[in-house]
Amino acid sequence: MEFEEAATVLYDEMAITLRSDDAGETRFVTLGAASSDKILVVVYTCRGDRPRLISARKATAKERRQYEG
């Protein structure tokens, strides 16, 4: 998957975002729909006023059900 596709998850108004402080810095885990309509999990941190993508992957079946509610 391309960075640009994964980054579009951050604009999903229905996305679910959790905060994690486990890695020594604040990270956010967002479950949402990319512009391609794929449901993705994106992990990122904020550096200054910009998000810095750490990882992205397709959501599992369980995560998709959670997103679709």
Biopython code that builds the backbone (N, CA, C, O; Angstrom):
import numpy as np
from Bio.PDB.StructureBuilder import StructureBuilder

atoms = [
    (1, "MET", "N", (0.839, -1.167, 0.000)),
    (1, "MET", "CA", (0.000, 0.000, 0.000)),
    (1, "MET", "C", (0.887, 1.235, 0.000)),
    (1, "MET", "O", (1.988, 1.225, 0.551)),
    (2, "GLU", "N", (0.408, 2.268, -0.608)),
    (2, "GLU", "CA", (1.168, 3.512, -0.730)),
    (2, "GLU", "C", (0.935, 4.413, 0.485)),
    (2, "GLU", "O", (-0.138, 4.391, 1.089)),
    (3, "PHE", "N", (1.940, 5.194, 0.829)),
    (3, "PHE", "CA", (1.843, 6.154, 1.926)),
    (3, "PHE", "C", (0.648, 7.078, 1.728)),
    (3, "PHE", "O", (-0.096, 7.350, 2.670)),
    (4, "GLU", "N", (0.468, 7.556, 0.511)),
    (4, "GLU", "CA", (-0.609, 8.507, 0.231)),
    (4, "GLU", "C", (-1.971, 7.894, 0.530)),
    (4, "GLU", "O", (-2.852, 8.565, 1.067)),
    (5, "GLU", "N", (-2.144, 6.616, 0.182)),
    (5, "GLU", "CA", (-3.412, 5.932, 0.461)),
    (5, "GLU", "C", (-3.630, 5.804, 1.965)),
    (5, "GLU", "O", (-4.718, 6.099, 2.460)),
    (6, "ALA", "N", (-2.603, 5.366, 2.697)),
    (6, "ALA", "CA", (-2.718, 5.192, 4.144)),
    (6, "ALA", "C", (-3.019, 6.518, 4.837)),
    (6, "ALA", "O", (-3.804, 6.552, 5.785)),
    (7, "ALA", "N", (-2.417, 7.588, 4.385)),
    (7, "ALA", "CA", (-2.614, 8.898, 5.013)),
    (7, "ALA", "C", (-4.054, 9.381, 4.895)),
    (7, "ALA", "O", (-4.495, 10.174, 5.727)),
    (8, "THR", "N", (-4.800, 8.929, 3.892)),
    (8, "THR", "CA", (-6.182, 9.390, 3.731)),
    (8, "THR", "C", (-7.089, 8.895, 4.849)),
    (8, "THR", "O", (-8.164, 9.458, 5.059)),
    (9, "VAL", "N", (-6.681, 7.855, 5.573)),
    (9, "VAL", "CA", (-7.457, 7.365, 6.718)),
    (9, "VAL", "C", (-7.623, 8.473, 7.757)),
    (9, "VAL", "O", (-8.645, 8.537, 8.440)),
    (10, "LEU", "N", (-6.630, 9.337, 7.876)),
    (10, "LEU", "CA", (-6.673, 10.393, 8.887)),
    (10, "LEU", "C", (-7.767, 11.417, 8.610)),
    (10, "LEU", "O", (-8.099, 12.210, 9.491)),
    (11, "TYR", "N", (-8.333, 11.417, 7.408)),
    (11, "TYR", "CA", (-9.410, 12.345, 7.048)),
    (11, "TYR", "C", (-10.792, 11.707, 7.133)),
    (11, "TYR", "O", (-11.794, 12.364, 6.847)),
    (12, "ASP", "N", (-10.856, 10.439, 7.522)),
    (12, "ASP", "CA", (-12.130, 9.732, 7.632)),
    (12, "ASP", "C", (-12.873, 10.221, 8.876)),
    (12, "ASP", "O", (-12.397, 10.037, 9.996)),
    (13, "GLU", "N", (-14.028, 10.838, 8.684)),
    (13, "GLU", "CA", (-14.804, 11.373, 9.807)),
    (13, "GLU", "C", (-15.347, 10.281, 10.722)),
    (13, "GLU", "O", (-15.690, 10.559, 11.871)),
    (14, "MET", "N", (-15.429, 9.050, 10.238)),
    (14, "MET", "CA", (-15.944, 7.935, 11.036)),
    (14, "MET", "C", (-14.817, 7.110, 11.669)),
    (14, "MET", "O", (-15.087, 6.100, 12.321)),
    (15, "ALA", "N", (-13.579, 7.521, 11.488)),
    (15, "ALA", "CA", (-12.428, 6.772, 11.999)),
    (15, "ALA", "C", (-12.461, 6.683, 13.523)),
    (15, "ALA", "O", (-12.994, 7.555, 14.208)),
    (16, "ILE", "N", (-11.881, 5.612, 14.020)),
    (16, "ILE", "CA", (-11.743, 5.385, 15.458)),
    (16, "ILE", "C", (-10.265, 5.537, 15.786)),
    (16, "ILE", "O", (-9.427, 4.836, 15.218)),
    (17, "THR", "N", (-9.941, 6.449, 16.698)),
    (17, "THR", "CA", (-8.544, 6.703, 17.048)),
    (17, "THR", "C", (-8.327, 6.466, 18.533)),
    (17, "THR", "O", (-9.078, 6.964, 19.372)),
    (18, "LEU", "N", (-7.295, 5.703, 18.845)),
    (18, "LEU", "CA", (-6.881, 5.457, 20.221)),
    (18, "LEU", "C", (-5.486, 6.027, 20.418)),
    (18, "LEU", "O", (-4.665, 6.032, 19.500)),
    (19, "ARG", "N", (-5.232, 6.505, 21.623)),
    (19, "ARG", "CA", (-3.919, 7.067, 21.956)),
    (19, "ARG", "C", (-3.112, 6.023, 22.724)),
    (19, "ARG", "O", (-3.657, 5.309, 23.566)),
    (20, "SER", "N", (-1.826, 5.935, 22.437)),
    (20, "SER", "CA", (-0.934, 5.002, 23.118)),
    (20, "SER", "C", (0.345, 5.733, 23.509)),
    (20, "SER", "O", (0.960, 6.412, 22.686)),
    (21, "ASP", "N", (0.737, 5.587, 24.771)),
    (21, "ASP", "CA", (1.978, 6.198, 25.249)),
    (21, "ASP", "C", (3.030, 5.137, 25.569)),
    (21, "ASP", "O", (4.004, 5.424, 26.265)),
    (22, "ASP", "N", (2.845, 3.923, 25.072)),
    (22, "ASP", "CA", (3.712, 2.790, 25.419)),
    (22, "ASP", "C", (5.101, 2.845, 24.805)),
    (22, "ASP", "O", (6.033, 2.277, 25.374)),
    (23, "ALA", "N", (5.275, 3.494, 23.688)),
    (23, "ALA", "CA", (6.537, 3.423, 22.942)),
    (23, "ALA", "C", (7.515, 4.542, 23.303)),
    (23, "ALA", "O", (8.469, 4.785, 22.564)),
    (24, "GLY", "N", (7.293, 5.219, 24.419)),
    (24, "GLY", "CA", (8.188, 6.299, 24.799)),
    (24, "GLY", "C", (7.824, 7.621, 24.150)),
    (24, "GLY", "O", (8.458, 8.642, 24.416)),
    (25, "GLU", "N", (6.806, 7.607, 23.300)),
    (25, "GLU", "CA", (6.276, 8.820, 22.699)),
    (25, "GLU", "C", (4.786, 8.589, 22.482)),
    (25, "GLU", "O", (4.332, 7.446, 22.424)),
    (26, "THR", "N", (4.050, 9.644, 22.365)),
    (26, "THR", "CA", (2.620, 9.504, 22.111)),
    (26, "THR", "C", (2.398, 9.067, 20.674)),
    (26, "THR", "O", (2.864, 9.704, 19.729)),
    (27, "ARG", "N", (1.680, 7.971, 20.533)),
    (27, "ARG", "CA", (1.323, 7.464, 19.206)),
    (27, "ARG", "C", (-0.189, 7.332, 19.139)),
    (27, "ARG", "O", (-0.865, 7.190, 20.157)),
    (28, "PHE", "N", (-0.693, 7.382, 17.939)),
    (28, "PHE", "CA", (-2.120, 7.240, 17.709)),
    (28, "PHE", "C", (-2.343, 6.065, 16.770)),
    (28, "PHE", "O", (-1.622, 5.896, 15.787)),
    (29, "VAL", "N", (-3.343, 5.260, 17.081)),
    (29, "VAL", "CA", (-3.725, 4.122, 16.251)),
    (29, "VAL", "C", (-5.112, 4.436, 15.713)),
    (29, "VAL", "O", (-6.068, 4.554, 16.479)),
    (30, "THR", "N", (-5.221, 4.568, 14.404)),
    (30, "THR", "CA", (-6.488, 4.937, 13.782)),
    (30, "THR", "C", (-6.973, 3.822, 12.878)),
    (30, "THR", "O", (-6.236, 3.306, 12.038)),
    (31, "LEU", "N", (-8.232, 3.465, 13.072)),
    (31, "LEU", "CA", (-8.927, 2.477, 12.255)),
    (31, "LEU", "C", (-9.930, 3.242, 11.406)),
    (31, "LEU", "O", (-10.842, 3.875, 11.938)),
    (32, "GLY", "N", (-9.765, 3.186, 10.090)),
    (32, "GLY", "CA", (-10.670, 3.948, 9.243)),
    (32, "GLY", "C", (-10.585, 3.548, 7.790)),
    (32, "GLY", "O", (-9.810, 2.675, 7.400)),
    (33, "ALA", "N", (-11.411, 4.216, 6.996)),
    (33, "ALA", "CA", (-11.480, 3.933, 5.562)),
    (33, "ALA", "C", (-10.542, 4.861, 4.807)),
    (33, "ALA", "O", (-10.540, 6.074, 5.016)),
    (34, "ALA", "N", (-9.751, 4.273, 3.933)),
    (34, "ALA", "CA", (-8.882, 5.050, 3.045)),
    (34, "ALA", "C", (-9.716, 5.541, 1.867)),
    (34, "ALA", "O", (-10.861, 5.122, 1.698)),
    (35, "SER", "N", (-9.157, 6.407, 1.069)),
    (35, "SER", "CA", (-9.864, 6.925, -0.104)),
    (35, "SER", "C", (-10.205, 5.812, -1.090)),
    (35, "SER", "O", (-11.105, 5.966, -1.914)),
    (36, "SER", "N", (-9.498, 4.706, -1.008)),
    (36, "SER", "CA", (-9.751, 3.554, -1.878)),
    (36, "SER", "C", (-10.859, 2.653, -1.325)),
    (36, "SER", "O", (-11.152, 1.605, -1.900)),
    (37, "ASP", "N", (-11.476, 3.062, -0.205)),
    (37, "ASP", "CA", (-12.523, 2.311, 0.503)),
    (37, "ASP", "C", (-12.001, 1.079, 1.229)),
    (37, "ASP", "O", (-12.798, 0.300, 1.754)),
    (38, "LYS", "N", (-10.691, 0.880, 1.275)),
    (38, "LYS", "CA", (-10.122, -0.189, 2.094)),
    (38, "LYS", "C", (-10.153, 0.272, 3.546)),
    (38, "LYS", "O", (-9.941, 1.449, 3.835)),
    (39, "ILE", "N", (-10.420, -0.663, 4.458)),
    (39, "ILE", "CA", (-10.370, -0.354, 5.884)),
    (39, "ILE", "C", (-8.950, -0.660, 6.351)),
    (39, "ILE", "O", (-8.468, -1.784, 6.210)),
    (40, "LEU", "N", (-8.288, 0.348, 6.907)),
    (40, "LEU", "CA", (-6.884, 0.232, 7.299)),
    (40, "LEU", "C", (-6.692, 0.590, 8.763)),
    (40, "LEU", "O", (-7.513, 1.284, 9.364)),
    (41, "VAL", "N", (-5.596, 0.105, 9.325)),
    (41, "VAL", "CA", (-5.121, 0.520, 10.640)),
    (41, "VAL", "C", (-3.830, 1.283, 10.406)),
    (41, "VAL", "O", (-2.885, 0.759, 9.816)),
    (42, "VAL", "N", (-3.797, 2.524, 10.872)),
    (42, "VAL", "CA", (-2.645, 3.398, 10.665)),
    (42, "VAL", "C", (-2.112, 3.831, 12.028)),
    (42, "VAL", "O", (-2.870, 4.298, 12.878)),
    (43, "VAL", "N", (-0.819, 3.677, 12.228)),
    (43, "VAL", "CA", (-0.160, 4.124, 13.456)),
    (43, "VAL", "C", (0.703, 5.322, 13.097)),
    (43, "VAL", "O", (1.483, 5.283, 12.145)),
    (44, "TYR", "N", (0.549, 6.391, 13.881)),
    (44, "TYR", "CA", (1.319, 7.599, 13.587)),
    (44, "TYR", "C", (1.598, 8.371, 14.867)),
    (44, "TYR", "O", (0.982, 8.121, 15.902)),
    (45, "THR", "N", (2.516, 9.292, 14.787)),
    (45, "THR", "CA", (2.811, 10.217, 15.865)),
    (45, "THR", "C", (2.762, 11.619, 15.279)),
    (45, "THR", "O", (2.750, 11.787, 14.059)),
    (46, "CYS", "N", (2.735, 12.605, 16.129)),
    (46, "CYS", "CA", (2.731, 13.991, 15.651)),
    (46, "CYS", "C", (4.085, 14.610, 15.954)),
    (46, "CYS", "O", (4.557, 14.578, 17.090)),
    (47, "ARG", "N", (4.686, 15.157, 14.952)),
    (47, "ARG", "CA", (5.951, 15.885, 15.089)),
    (47, "ARG", "C", (5.677, 17.302, 14.626)),
    (47, "ARG", "O", (5.440, 17.545, 13.442)),
    (48, "GLY", "N", (5.709, 18.232, 15.560)),
    (48, "GLY", "CA", (5.304, 19.589, 15.221)),
    (48, "GLY", "C", (3.818, 19.577, 14.927)),
    (48, "GLY", "O", (3.029, 19.054, 15.715)),
    (49, "ASP", "N", (3.439, 20.139, 13.822)),
    (49, "ASP", "CA", (2.019, 20.184, 13.458)),
    (49, "ASP", "C", (1.667, 19.164, 12.377)),
    (49, "ASP", "O", (0.600, 19.249, 11.769)),
    (50, "ARG", "N", (2.559, 18.199, 12.133)),
    (50, "ARG", "CA", (2.332, 17.231, 11.052)),
    (50, "ARG", "C", (2.349, 15.806, 11.590)),
    (50, "ARG", "O", (3.162, 15.473, 12.452)),
    (51, "PRO", "N", (1.450, 14.961, 11.080)),
    (51, "PRO", "CA", (1.506, 13.554, 11.466)),
    (51, "PRO", "C", (2.672, 12.854, 10.770)),
    (51, "PRO", "O", (2.988, 13.150, 9.617)),
    (52, "ARG", "N", (3.304, 11.929, 11.481)),
    (52, "ARG", "CA", (4.388, 11.121, 10.908)),
    (52, "ARG", "C", (3.940, 9.669, 10.949)),
    (52, "ARG", "O", (3.818, 9.077, 12.021)),
    (53, "LEU", "N", (3.699, 9.108, 9.784)),
    (53, "LEU", "CA", (3.219, 7.735, 9.675)),
    (53, "LEU", "C", (4.296, 6.759, 10.126)),
    (53, "LEU", "O", (5.445, 6.847, 9.692)),
    (54, "ILE", "N", (3.922, 5.829, 10.998)),
    (54, "ILE", "CA", (4.844, 4.810, 11.485)),
    (54, "ILE", "C", (4.578, 3.485, 10.774)),
    (54, "ILE", "O", (5.510, 2.827, 10.311)),
    (55, "SER", "N", (3.315, 3.099, 10.689)),
    (55, "SER", "CA", (2.972, 1.862, 9.987)),
    (55, "SER", "C", (1.520, 1.904, 9.534)),
    (55, "SER", "O", (0.716, 2.691, 10.033)),
    (56, "ALA", "N", (1.207, 1.049, 8.589)),
    (56, "ALA", "CA", (-0.165, 0.920, 8.093)),
    (56, "ALA", "C", (-0.355, -0.502, 7.588)),
    (56, "ALA", "O", (0.564, -1.119, 7.049)),
    (57, "ARG", "N", (-1.574, -1.010, 7.777)),
    (57, "ARG", "CA", (-1.894, -2.360, 7.317)),
    (57, "ARG", "C", (-3.392, -2.452, 7.092)),
    (57, "ARG", "O", (-4.162, -1.612, 7.559)),
    (58, "LYS", "N", (-3.794, -3.496, 6.363)),
    (58, "LYS", "CA", (-5.218, -3.763, 6.205)),
    (58, "LYS", "C", (-5.788, -4.196, 7.550)),
    (58, "LYS", "O", (-5.124, -4.890, 8.319)),
    (59, "ALA", "N", (-7.009, -3.788, 7.827)),
    (59, "ALA", "CA", (-7.676, -4.180, 9.064)),
    (59, "ALA", "C", (-8.025, -5.663, 9.022)),
    (59, "ALA", "O", (-8.311, -6.217, 7.960)),
    (60, "THR", "N", (-7.999, -6.293, 10.186)),
    (60, "THR", "CA", (-8.447, -7.681, 10.293)),
    (60, "THR", "C", (-9.969, -7.714, 10.187)),
    (60, "THR", "O", (-10.622, -6.671, 10.237)),
    (61, "ALA", "N", (-10.529, -8.906, 10.043)),
    (61, "ALA", "CA", (-11.989, -9.040, 9.974)),
    (61, "ALA", "C", (-12.642, -8.481, 11.237)),
    (61, "ALA", "O", (-13.675, -7.817, 11.156)),
    (62, "LYS", "N", (-12.057, -8.741, 12.388)),
    (62, "LYS", "CA", (-12.594, -8.226, 13.656)),
    (62, "LYS", "C", (-12.552, -6.698, 13.679)),
    (62, "LYS", "O", (-13.511, -6.054, 14.104)),
    (63, "GLU", "N", (-11.452, -6.127, 13.228)),
    (63, "GLU", "CA", (-11.331, -4.663, 13.189)),
    (63, "GLU", "C", (-12.325, -4.052, 12.206)),
    (63, "GLU", "O", (-12.885, -2.990, 12.479)),
    (64, "ARG", "N", (-12.551, -4.702, 11.071)),
    (64, "ARG", "CA", (-13.543, -4.212, 10.098)),
    (64, "ARG", "C", (-14.940, -4.194, 10.714)),
    (64, "ARG", "O", (-15.689, -3.235, 10.531)),
    (65, "ARG", "N", (-15.288, -5.255, 11.443)),
    (65, "ARG", "CA", (-16.601, -5.307, 12.112)),
    (65, "ARG", "C", (-16.720, -4.190, 13.138)),
    (65, "ARG", "O", (-17.777, -3.572, 13.266)),
    (66, "GLN", "N", (-15.639, -3.928, 13.871)),
    (66, "GLN", "CA", (-15.648, -2.852, 14.864)),
    (66, "GLN", "C", (-15.877, -1.510, 14.173)),
    (66, "GLN", "O", (-16.665, -0.693, 14.650)),
    (67, "TYR", "N", (-15.207, -1.284, 13.076)),
    (67, "TYR", "CA", (-15.348, -0.024, 12.338)),
    (67, "TYR", "C", (-16.762, 0.126, 11.779)),
    (67, "TYR", "O", (-17.354, 1.203, 11.850)),
    (68, "GLU", "N", (-17.292, -0.952, 11.227)),
    (68, "GLU", "CA", (-18.604, -0.897, 10.582)),
    (68, "GLU", "C", (-19.741, -0.869, 11.591)),
    (68, "GLU", "O", (-20.885, -0.570, 11.250)),
    (69, "GLY", "N", (-19.403, -1.191, 12.864)),
    (69, "GLY", "CA", (-20.296, -1.066, 13.987)),
    (69, "GLY", "C", (-21.602, -1.731, 13.879)),
    (69, "GLY", "O", (-22.409, -1.660, 14.807)),
]
sb = StructureBuilder()
sb.init_structure("model")
sb.init_model(0)
sb.init_chain("A")
sb.init_seg("    ")
for serial, (resi, resn, name, xyz) in enumerate(atoms, 1):
    if name == "N":
        sb.init_residue(resn, " ", resi, " ")
    sb.init_atom(name, np.array(xyz, "f"), 0.0, 1.0, " ", f" {name:<3s}", serial, name[0])
structure = sb.get_structure()
